[in-house]
Amino acid sequence: MLVDHHVQPSTYFLLAELGSYDMILGRKWLAAHDVLADCRRNRLYWPEDHQVDQWDVRRRERRIEQQRQKDLWNQKFGRRLEEGKTKVLRRRPSQPKTSLL
């Protein structure tokens, strides 16, 4: 069987009168072959057409690395607090302003 210039191994069909259509591909067939249907453009996207966007992968890896760095910084800061090497400065409570009247 040839679908969108892709040869498919032996496939079983249910025979039916489909009017002007040669065949109808179902959701299970599309999922089994990892084919994405773009109904708006009347196109099928095969596995080699929909590779993972490398930009998204790099952006996700960068976010993971940034979070890892923040976690390490927080751990280091916590240890320095416990050892007394770092002090937390706190603001004094604000005094109510007195009126000159």
C-alpha positions in Angstrom: 0.0 0.0 0.0 1.3 3.5 -0.8 0.1 6.4 1.4 1.4 9.9 0.7 4.5 8.4 -1.1 5.2 6.2 1.9 5.1 2.4 1.3 3.3 0.5 4.0 3.7 -3.2 4.7 0.8 -5.6 4.5 -2.3 -3.8 5.8 -5.8 -5.2 6.2 -8.8 -3.2 5.0 -12.5 -3.1 5.5 -14.1 -2.7 2.1 -16.8 -0.1 1.7 -18.1 2.3 -0.9 -16.3 5.6 0.0 -17.5 7.8 -2.9 -14.6 9.9 -4.1 -12.2 8.7 -1.4 -9.6 6.0 -2.1 -9.3 5.1 1.6 -10.0 6.5 5.1 -7.2 6.4 7.7 -8.4 6.1 11.3 -6.9 7.4 14.5 -5.5 4.0 15.5 -3.7 3.7 12.2 -2.3 7.3 12.4 -1.2 6.6 16.0 0.4 3.3 15.2 2.5 4.9 12.4 3.2 8.1 14.4 1.6 10.2 11.6 0.2 13.6 12.4 -2.8 14.8 10.4 -3.0 18.6 9.5 -6.6 18.9 8.4 -6.3 22.7 7.7 -3.5 22.1 5.2 -4.8 18.7 4.0 -1.4 17.2 4.8 0.1 14.2 6.7 3.2 14.7 8.7 5.3 11.5 9.0 7.8 10.9 11.8 10.8 12.3 9.8 8.7 15.5 9.2 8.0 16.3 12.9 11.3 16.0 14.6 11.6 17.7 18.0 12.5 21.4 17.7 16.1 21.7 18.9 15.4 25.2 20.1 12.8 24.0 22.6 15.1 21.3 23.8 17.9 23.8 24.4 15.6 26.2 26.1 14.3 23.5 28.5 17.9 22.4 29.3 18.9 26.0 30.0 15.9 26.4 32.4 16.9 23.1 34.2 20.5 24.3 34.5 19.4 27.7 35.8 17.2 26.1 38.4 20.1 23.8 39.4 22.3 26.8 39.9 19.7 28.5 42.0 19.3 25.4 44.2 23.1 25.2 44.7 23.2 28.9 45.6 20.4 28.5 48.2 22.2 25.5 49.7 25.4 27.4 50.0 23.7 30.4 51.4 21.9 28.2 54.0 25.2 26.7 55.1 26.8 30.1 55.4 23.9 31.2 57.6 24.3 28.2 59.8 28.1 28.7 60.1 27.6 32.4 61.0 29.6 33.5 58.0 26.6 35.5 56.6 24.2 37.7 58.5 20.7 38.6 57.5 20.1 42.3 57.8 16.6 43.2 58.8 15.0 46.6 58.5 13.8 48.2 61.6 10.1 48.5 61.9 9.0 51.8 60.4 8.0 54.5 62.9 4.6 56.1 62.5 5.1 59.5 61.0 4.1 62.4 63.3 2.2 65.2 62.0 3.6 68.8 62.4 0.1 70.1 63.0 
